[in-house]
Amino acid sequence: MKKYQSTGVVYGKLWGGGFGGYPARKLESKTKTGLIKKAEKMLDGSLDSGMGFEYLKGALLSIEEIETIRKNEKDYQRSEFESCFIGELDEEEQDFLIESEINFAI
């Protein structure tokens, strides 16, 4: 059985002016495609975990694929990780999110 979880950093226009980043909400889905689609829909502002932006422009997601197998009545898990950008971000904004991900320790 597989499931997908994500953490990340959103990027958007701040109400006071300028742009910035903030941790994204944690998401979960049965498929990677479903998780990415859910995150893209949440660029409406709901992907932000509490900062409150005028609008969101994109995000950097860290996606964990968790595979669980059951053997001898015990569950064993293994994980793989990958990152992806969503939204419309230029290279400078992507670099900002990479640095923010390190600073937020996502």
Buried (B, 14 or more C-beta within 10 A) or exposed (E): EEBBBBBBBBBBBBEEEEEBBBBBBEBEBEEBEEBBEBBBEBBEEEBBBEBEBEEBBBBBBBBBBBEEEEEEEEEEEEEEEEBBBBBEBEEEBBEBBEEBBEEBEB
